[in-house]
C-alpha cells in the first residue's frame, strides 16, 4: 500500500498567470516491524493541470466533436490521461511533468517532490453555472509496477484578469538576455509582481467613490430617488445604496432589491429561446433586501457579495454579468391618500384600508464600461467584465 499526499503551498485560489506550487509526498505507511512489511516499487508519477468544461444539454447546443482527431488510447489503463472518467471535455491543459521514475520505498519511508506550473492566462475562470461549468484540477497520476494508473485530483479555483498581461509584462522582457541559473529567482519575482500589481489595480479601482443618482418613476409620477456611492466592488464587499421616497408623488408600499448574476448562452449555442426569439437568461440571486416602506421618507440597504461567487466574464459560449434588480409596489391612490388625517378636533381612532389597489414594476441596473488608469502605466481601456476577473463584482451602475 502506498499513500500519496498533495499539498498546495498557497491554498486553492489562484490568479491566471500565477505559478502553482505543490509538494507531493509519497509514503509507504507500513511499519518496519510489521510481519507483512515489504518494499513498494513505483514505476512513475506525473502531474498536470487541466480545465474541464461541461455544458447542460437542455440549454447549450454544442457542435459535434471532431472525429478526425481521435483520442490516444483512451481506454488504456497505462496512459496518463488526467481527465479520464470526467464529464464533459478538457478544453485547456498544461504539459505533463514527471515527478519521479522507478521509485522504491522501504516500510515507513517517504519521499517528497516539488511541482510548479504557471496557470494559463488564456483560459476561462472557474465557474459553476446553470448552463456551463468550468472546473480546474491538478491531477497527479501514479503507477505501481504491474498495476493500473491511480489518479489523485486536487480542485482549484482560478480567477482571470483579462487584458493586463501586456501591461504587467512588457514585450521587451521576452527578448532580454536571461541566465538559466536565475530561472527560479526570476519566476518567483514575476509571480510576486503579478500579485502585487493586481492588488494595486484592485485597490485603485475599488477605492474610488462618486455619488450616482437615479430618478425612479412609473407611468403616474415619481416614486423616489436611488443613490449609490461606488462603481466597482471586490468579492466580499457590501453593495450599499440609499432610497429617498420623500420626494415622490406616488406612494411606495414595498420594495425589494436583489444582487443577481445573468448567465447568457451566446446565440449560436442557444438551444432554448424565449417567446420573443431572444436568448433566454438564467438569473441567480446572491443577496436580497425587502422592506415595507409606507410613510418611509429615506431608507438604505446593504447586499454582501459572496466570496465564493464568480466575477463577470465572457467566453465564446457563455457570458456572465452582475446587476441590481429592483421591484416596487406602488399605490394607485392619488397623492398620499393613505396617510391618516393630520388635524382632528378630538381624538379618533384611525385604521388603514383593508384593501389597496396597487401597481408593480421592476427596474434593473446593468453593467457598463469603465476605464482604469494607473499612474505608473499608460491607460488601458477595459470592460468591466474583463476587469471583474480579479476585482470581483464589477457593477458600474449608471
NUBAFI-377829 format. One record per residue (C-alpha): x, y, z; residue number from 1. Coordinates in nm, 2 decimals. Layout:
X | Y | Z | NUM
...
% end
This chain:
0.00 | 0.00 | 0.00 | 1
0.12 | 0.35 | -0.09 | 2
-0.01 | 0.68 | 0.04 | 3
0.02 | 0.99 | -0.18 | 4
-0.04 | 1.34 | -0.03 | 5
-0.05 | 1.67 | -0.24 | 6
-0.02 | 2.00 | -0.05 | 7
-0.07 | 2.34 | -0.21 | 8
0.17 | 2.59 | -0.05 | 9
-0.06 | 2.89 | -0.11 | 10
-0.41 | 2.75 | -0.09 | 11
-0.65 | 2.65 | -0.37 | 12
-0.72 | 3.00 | -0.52 | 13
-0.50 | 3.15 | -0.79 | 14
-0.49 | 3.43 | -1.04 | 15
-0.44 | 3.32 | -1.40 | 16
-0.08 | 3.37 | -1.49 | 17
0.04 | 3.29 | -1.14 | 18
0.26 | 2.99 | -1.06 | 19
0.10 | 2.70 | -0.87 | 20
0.34 | 2.52 | -0.63 | 21
0.26 | 2.18 | -0.49 | 22
0.45 | 1.94 | -0.27 | 23
0.38 | 1.57 | -0.34 | 24
0.47 | 1.33 | -0.07 | 25
0.48 | 0.95 | -0.13 | 26
0.48 | 0.73 | 0.17 | 27
0.50 | 0.36 | 0.25 | 28
0.28 | 0.36 | 0.56 | 29
0.37 | 0.00 | 0.68 | 30
0.57 | -0.01 | 1.00 | 31
0.92 | -0.17 | 0.97 | 32
0.82 | -0.41 | 1.25 | 33
0.51 | -0.54 | 1.08 | 34
0.51 | -0.90 | 0.98 | 35
0.40 | -0.82 | 0.63 | 36
0.63 | -0.53 | 0.58 | 37
0.79 | -0.51 | 0.24 | 38
0.93 | -0.25 | 0.00 | 39
0.70 | -0.09 | -0.26 | 40
0.80 | -0.02 | -0.61 | 41
0.65 | 0.27 | -0.81 | 42
0.71 | 0.29 | -1.19 | 43
0.65 | 0.67 | -1.22 | 44
0.44 | 0.96 | -1.12 | 45
0.33 | 1.27 | -1.32 | 46
0.13 | 1.59 | -1.27 | 47
-0.08 | 1.81 | -1.49 | 48
-0.33 | 2.10 | -1.47 | 49
-0.64 | 2.09 | -1.68 | 50
-0.97 | 2.27 | -1.72 | 51
-1.28 | 2.06 | -1.77 | 52
-1.58 | 2.20 | -1.95 | 53
-1.93 | 2.07 | -1.91 | 54
-2.25 | 2.21 | -2.07 | 55
-2.61 | 2.15 | -1.99 | 56
-2.77 | 1.95 | -2.28 | 57
-3.11 | 2.12 | -2.23 | 58
-2.96 | 2.47 | -2.25 | 59
-2.65 | 2.46 | -2.47 | 60
-2.62 | 2.31 | -2.83 | 61
-2.26 | 2.23 | -2.88 | 62
-2.12 | 2.13 | -3.23 | 63
-2.04 | 1.76 | -3.27 | 64
-1.69 | 1.66 | -3.17 | 65
-1.42 | 1.64 | -3.44 | 66
-1.39 | 1.28 | -3.53 | 67
-1.07 | 1.34 | -3.74 | 68
-0.87 | 1.37 | -3.42 | 69
-0.93 | 1.05 | -3.21 | 70
-0.80 | 1.02 | -2.86 | 71
-0.47 | 0.84 | -2.80 | 72
-0.56 | 0.50 | -2.64 | 73
-0.85 | 0.65 | -2.43 | 74
-0.93 | 0.31 | -2.27 | 75
-0.58 | 0.22 | -2.18 | 76
-0.50 | 0.20 | -1.81 | 77
-0.13 | 0.26 | -1.87 | 78
-0.16 | 0.60 | -2.04 | 79
-0.17 | 0.92 | -1.82 | 80
-0.50 | 1.09 | -1.91 | 81
-0.58 | 1.34 | -1.63 | 82
-0.95 | 1.38 | -1.75 | 83
-1.02 | 1.01 | -1.77 | 84
-1.37 | 0.94 | -1.63 | 85
-1.46 | 1.31 | -1.61 | 86
-1.78 | 1.45 | -1.75 | 87
-1.76 | 1.70 | -2.04 | 88
-1.44 | 1.78 | -2.23 | 89
-1.09 | 1.90 | -2.15 | 90
-1.06 | 2.25 | -2.31 | 91
-0.72 | 2.35 | -2.16 | 92
-0.42 | 2.17 | -2.01 | 93
-0.06 | 2.22 | -1.93 | 94
0.22 | 1.99 | -2.04 | 95
0.25 | 1.69 | -1.80 | 96
0.56 | 1.69 | -1.58 | 97
0.72 | 1.37 | -1.45 | 98
0.78 | 1.38 | -1.07 | 99
0.99 | 1.06 | -1.05 | 100
1.06 | 0.73 | -1.21 | 101
1.15 | 0.39 | -1.07 | 102
1.10 | 0.47 | -0.70 | 103
1.13 | 0.21 | -0.43 | 104
1.02 | 0.28 | -0.07 | 105
1.10 | 0.07 | 0.23 | 106
0.84 | 0.03 | 0.51 | 107
0.80 | 0.37 | 0.69 | 108
1.00 | 0.56 | 0.43 | 109
0.86 | 0.87 | 0.24 | 110
0.98 | 1.09 | -0.04 | 111
0.87 | 1.45 | -0.13 | 112
0.88 | 1.61 | -0.47 | 113
0.80 | 1.97 | -0.58 | 114
0.57 | 2.05 | -0.87 | 115
0.54 | 2.40 | -1.01 | 116
0.34 | 2.52 | -1.31 | 117
0.21 | 2.86 | -1.44 | 118
-0.16 | 2.86 | -1.48 | 119
-0.26 | 2.95 | -1.84 | 120
-0.37 | 3.31 | -1.88 | 121
-0.59 | 3.24 | -2.18 | 122
-0.84 | 3.01 | -2.01 | 123
-1.18 | 3.09 | -1.86 | 124
-1.23 | 3.14 | -1.49 | 125
-1.36 | 2.87 | -1.25 | 126
-1.74 | 2.88 | -1.28 | 127
-2.03 | 2.65 | -1.19 | 128
-2.34 | 2.79 | -1.36 | 129
-2.68 | 2.66 | -1.47 | 130
-2.57 | 2.63 | -1.83 | 131
-2.20 | 2.56 | -1.82 | 132
-1.93 | 2.46 | -1.58 | 133
-1.55 | 2.54 | -1.60 | 134
-1.36 | 2.34 | -1.34 | 135
-0.98 | 2.34 | -1.29 | 136
-0.80 | 2.05 | -1.13 | 137
-0.44 | 1.94 | -1.06 | 138
-0.42 | 1.57 | -1.14 | 139
-0.14 | 1.36 | -1.02 | 140
-0.11 | 1.01 | -1.17 | 141
0.09 | 0.74 | -1.01 | 142
0.15 | 0.38 | -1.12 | 143
0.28 | 0.08 | -0.93 | 144
0.47 | -0.19 | -1.11 | 145
0.23 | -0.42 | -1.30 | 146
-0.08 | -0.22 | -1.18 | 147
-0.31 | 0.03 | -1.35 | 148
-0.27 | 0.41 | -1.30 | 149
-0.42 | 0.57 | -0.99 | 150
-0.53 | 0.94 | -1.02 | 151
-0.54 | 1.20 | -0.74 | 152
-0.73 | 1.51 | -0.84 | 153
-0.69 | 1.84 | -0.64 | 154
-0.97 | 2.10 | -0.72 | 155
-0.85 | 2.46 | -0.79 | 156
-1.02 | 2.80 | -0.82 | 157
-0.89 | 3.03 | -1.09 | 158
-0.97 | 3.40 | -1.13 | 159
-0.90 | 3.55 | -1.46 | 160
-0.77 | 3.91 | -1.51 | 161
-0.81 | 3.98 | -1.88 | 162
-0.62 | 4.25 | -2.06 | 163
-0.34 | 4.31 | -1.82 | 164
-0.08 | 4.06 | -1.94 | 165
0.09 | 4.31 | -2.17 | 166
0.08 | 4.58 | -1.91 | 167
0.23 | 4.35 | -1.64 | 168
0.50 | 4.20 | -1.85 | 169
0.62 | 4.44 | -2.13 | 170
0.72 | 4.27 | -2.45 | 171
1.08 | 4.38 | -2.42 | 172
1.12 | 4.15 | -2.13 | 173
1.08 | 3.85 | -2.36 | 174
1.38 | 3.94 | -2.57 | 175
1.60 | 4.05 | -2.28 | 176
1.90 | 3.82 | -2.22 | 177
1.84 | 3.57 | -1.93 | 178
2.06 | 3.33 | -1.74 | 179
1.94 | 2.97 | -1.68 | 180
2.09 | 2.99 | -1.33 | 181
1.85 | 3.27 | -1.24 | 182
1.54 | 3.10 | -1.38 | 183
1.38 | 3.01 | -1.04 | 184
1.46 | 3.36 | -0.90 | 185
1.31 | 3.54 | -1.20 | 186
1.00 | 3.32 | -1.19 | 187
0.93 | 3.40 | -0.83 | 188
0.99 | 3.77 | -0.89 | 189
0.75 | 3.77 | -1.18 | 190
0.48 | 3.58 | -0.98 | 191
0.52 | 3.82 | -0.69 | 192
0.50 | 4.12 | -0.92 | 193
0.18 | 3.99 | -1.08 | 194
0.00 | 3.96 | -0.74 | 195
0.13 | 4.29 | -0.63 | 196
0.03 | 4.48 | -0.94 | 197
-0.31 | 4.31 | -0.94 | 198
-0.36 | 4.42 | -0.58 | 199
-0.27 | 4.78 | -0.67 | 200
-0.52 | 4.79 | -0.96 | 201
-0.78 | 4.64 | -0.73 | 202
-0.73 | 4.89 | -0.45 | 203
-0.72 | 5.18 | -0.70 | 204
-1.04 | 5.08 | -0.87 | 205
-1.25 | 4.99 | -0.57 | 206
-1.14 | 5.29 | -0.36 | 207
-1.29 | 5.55 | -0.59 | 208
-1.62 | 5.69 | -0.47 | 209
-1.87 | 5.91 | -0.65 | 210
-2.24 | 5.96 | -0.59 | 211
-2.47 | 5.82 | -0.87 | 212
-2.83 | 5.93 | -0.85 | 213
-3.13 | 5.78 | -1.04 | 214
-3.49 | 5.90 | -1.05 | 215
-3.74 | 5.62 | -1.02 | 216
-4.08 | 5.67 | -1.17 | 217
-4.37 | 5.48 | -1.32 | 218
-4.64 | 5.60 | -1.56 | 219
-4.82 | 5.81 | -1.30 | 220
-4.53 | 6.00 | -1.15 | 221
-4.21 | 5.99 | -0.95 | 222
-4.16 | 5.72 | -0.69 | 223
-3.83 | 5.83 | -0.54 | 224
-3.45 | 5.86 | -0.59 | 225
-3.19 | 5.59 | -0.57 | 226
-2.83 | 5.66 | -0.49 | 227
-2.51 | 5.45 | -0.49 | 228
-2.16 | 5.56 | -0.40 | 229
-1.93 | 5.32 | -0.58 | 230
-1.90 | 5.17 | -0.93 | 231
-1.66 | 4.87 | -0.87 | 232
-1.67 | 4.62 | -0.59 | 233
-1.45 | 4.34 | -0.47 | 234
-1.56 | 3.99 | -0.37 | 235
-1.67 | 4.00 | -0.01 | 236
-1.76 | 4.37 | -0.01 | 237
-2.11 | 4.51 | 0.05 | 238
-2.31 | 4.69 | -0.21 | 239
-2.47 | 4.99 | -0.02 | 240
-2.74 | 5.20 | -0.16 | 241
-2.99 | 5.46 | -0.04 | 242
-3.35 | 5.52 | -0.14 | 243
-3.52 | 5.86 | -0.09 | 244
-3.90 | 5.83 | -0.11 | 245
-3.98 | 6.17 | 0.04 | 246
-3.96 | 6.34 | -0.29 | 247
-4.20 | 6.11 | -0.47 | 248
-4.56 | 6.19 | -0.58 | 249
-4.66 | 5.82 | -0.59 | 250
-4.68 | 5.63 | -0.26 | 251
-4.44 | 5.33 | -0.25 | 252
-4.58 | 5.05 | -0.02 | 253
-4.30 | 4.80 | -0.06 | 254
-3.98 | 4.75 | -0.25 | 255
-3.71 | 4.47 | -0.28 | 256
-3.36 | 4.48 | -0.43 | 257
-3.16 | 4.17 | -0.53 | 258
-2.80 | 4.13 | -0.62 | 259
-2.81 | 3.89 | -0.92 | 260
-2.59 | 3.74 | -1.19 | 261
-2.71 | 3.69 | -1.55 | 262
-2.58 | 3.38 | -1.73 | 263
-2.65 | 3.41 | -2.10 | 264
-2.56 | 3.15 | -2.36 | 265
-2.43 | 3.30 | -2.68 | 266
-2.69 | 3.30 | -2.96 | 267
-2.51 | 3.04 | -3.18 | 268
-2.50 | 2.79 | -2.89 | 269
-2.85 | 2.87 | -2.76 | 270
-3.09 | 2.56 | -2.75 | 271
-3.39 | 2.72 | -2.59 | 272
-3.51 | 3.07 | -2.68 | 273
-3.77 | 3.30 | -2.52 | 274
-4.11 | 3.39 | -2.67 | 275
-3.96 | 3.69 | -2.85 | 276
-3.68 | 3.48 | -3.01 | 277
-3.41 | 3.64 | -2.79 | 278
-3.18 | 3.41 | -2.60 | 279
-3.31 | 3.32 | -2.25 | 280
-3.11 | 3.43 | -1.95 | 281
-3.06 | 3.24 | -1.62 | 282
-3.06 | 3.46 | -1.31 | 283
-2.91 | 3.37 | -0.98 | 284
-2.98 | 3.58 | -0.67 | 285
-2.69 | 3.61 | -0.43 | 286
-2.84 | 3.86 | -0.18 | 287
-3.18 | 4.02 | -0.13 | 288
-3.33 | 4.30 | 0.07 | 289
-3.71 | 4.35 | 0.11 | 290
-3.88 | 4.63 | 0.30 | 291
-4.23 | 4.77 | 0.36 | 292
-4.19 | 5.14 | 0.32 | 293
-4.53 | 5.31 | 0.36 | 294
-4.47 | 5.66 | 0.53 | 295
-4.09 | 5.60 | 0.50 | 296
-3.90 | 5.91 | 0.38 | 297
-3.55 | 5.76 | 0.35 | 298
-3.41 | 5.41 | 0.38 | 299
-3.10 | 5.22 | 0.28 | 300
-2.98 | 4.86 | 0.22 | 301
-2.66 | 4.66 | 0.22 | 302
-2.61 | 4.35 | 0.00 | 303
-2.30 | 4.14 | 0.06 | 304
-2.11 | 3.99 | -0.24 | 305
-2.03 | 3.63 | -0.16 | 306
-1.66 | 3.53 | -0.17 | 307
-1.75 | 3.21 | -0.34 | 308
-1.92 | 3.38 | -0.64 | 309
-1.76 | 3.42 | -0.98 | 310
-1.69 | 3.77 | -1.12 | 311
-1.83 | 3.87 | -1.46 | 312
-1.67 | 3.72 | -1.77 | 313
-1.74 | 3.63 | -2.13 | 314
-1.63 | 3.33 | -2.34 | 315
-1.73 | 3.21 | -2.69 | 316
-2.02 | 3.00 | -2.53 | 317
-2.15 | 3.20 | -2.23 | 318
-2.13 | 3.54 | -2.06 | 319
-2.18 | 3.63 | -1.70 | 320
-2.29 | 3.98 | -1.58 | 321
-2.39 | 4.13 | -1.25 | 322
-2.69 | 4.36 | -1.18 | 323
-2.92 | 4.51 | -0.92 | 324
-3.28 | 4.41 | -0.97 | 325
-3.55 | 4.63 | -0.81 | 326
-3.92 | 4.55 | -0.76 | 327
-4.16 | 4.82 | -0.65 | 328
-4.52 | 4.80 | -0.52 | 329
-4.69 | 5.14 | -0.55 | 330
-5.04 | 5.26 | -0.46 | 331
-5.29 | 5.36 | -0.73 | 332
-5.45 | 5.62 | -0.49 | 333
-5.36 | 5.97 | -0.60 | 334
-5.10 | 6.15 | -0.39 | 335
-5.06 | 6.03 | -0.03 | 336
-5.42 | 5.95 | 0.04 | 337
-5.32 | 5.66 | 0.26 | 338
-5.19 | 5.89 | 0.53 | 339
-5.41 | 5.94 | 0.84 | 340
-5.57 | 6.28 | 0.89 | 341
-5.32 | 6.52 | 1.05 | 342
-5.57 | 6.75 | 1.23 | 343
-5.88 | 6.64 | 1.42 | 344
-6.09 | 6.84 | 1.67 | 345
-6.10 | 6.54 | 1.90 | 346
-5.90 | 6.22 | 1.93 | 347
-6.02 | 5.95 | 1.69 | 348
-5.90 | 5.60 | 1.60 | 349
-5.77 | 5.57 | 1.25 | 350
-5.73 | 5.24 | 1.07 | 351
-5.58 | 5.18 | 0.74 | 352
-5.79 | 5.04 | 0.45 | 353
-5.82 | 4.67 | 0.43 | 354
-5.76 | 4.66 | 0.05 | 355
-5.54 | 4.89 | -0.15 | 356
-5.52 | 4.89 | -0.53 | 357
-5.16 | 4.86 | -0.63 | 358
-4.92 | 4.85 | -0.93 | 359
-4.59 | 4.67 | -0.95 | 360
-4.29 | 4.73 | -1.17 | 361
-3.93 | 4.63 | -1.18 | 362
-3.60 | 4.81 | -1.27 | 363
-3.25 | 4.67 | -1.35 | 364
-2.92 | 4.84 | -1.33 | 365
-2.69 | 4.66 | -1.57 | 366
-2.31 | 4.66 | -1.60 | 367
-2.14 | 4.91 | -1.83 | 368
-1.79 | 5.01 | -1.94 | 369
-1.52 | 5.16 | -1.74 | 370
-1.16 | 5.28 | -1.79 | 371
-0.89 | 5.25 | -1.52 | 372
-0.57 | 5.45 | -1.52 | 373
-0.28 | 5.37 | -1.30 | 374
-0.02 | 5.65 | -1.25 | 375
0.27 | 5.41 | -1.32 | 376
0.14 | 5.27 | -1.65 | 377
-0.04 | 5.40 | -1.96 | 378
-0.41 | 5.40 | -1.98 | 379
-0.57 | 5.07 | -2.08 | 380
-0.94 | 5.08 | -2.19 | 381
-1.12 | 4.78 | -2.04 | 382
-1.47 | 4.65 | -2.00 | 383
-1.59 | 4.58 | -1.65 | 384
-1.64 | 4.22 | -1.75 | 385
-1.27 | 4.20 | -1.82 | 386
-1.17 | 4.38 | -1.50 | 387
-1.40 | 4.17 | -1.28 | 388
-1.18 | 3.87 | -1.33 | 389
-0.99 | 3.99 | -1.02 | 390
-1.19 | 4.28 | -0.89 | 391
-1.48 | 4.06 | -0.81 | 392
-1.83 | 4.20 | -0.89 | 393
-1.79 | 4.48 | -1.14 | 394
-2.10 | 4.70 | -1.12 | 395
-2.08 | 5.03 | -1.30 | 396
-2.44 | 5.13 | -1.22 | 397
-2.51 | 5.43 | -1.44 | 398
% end
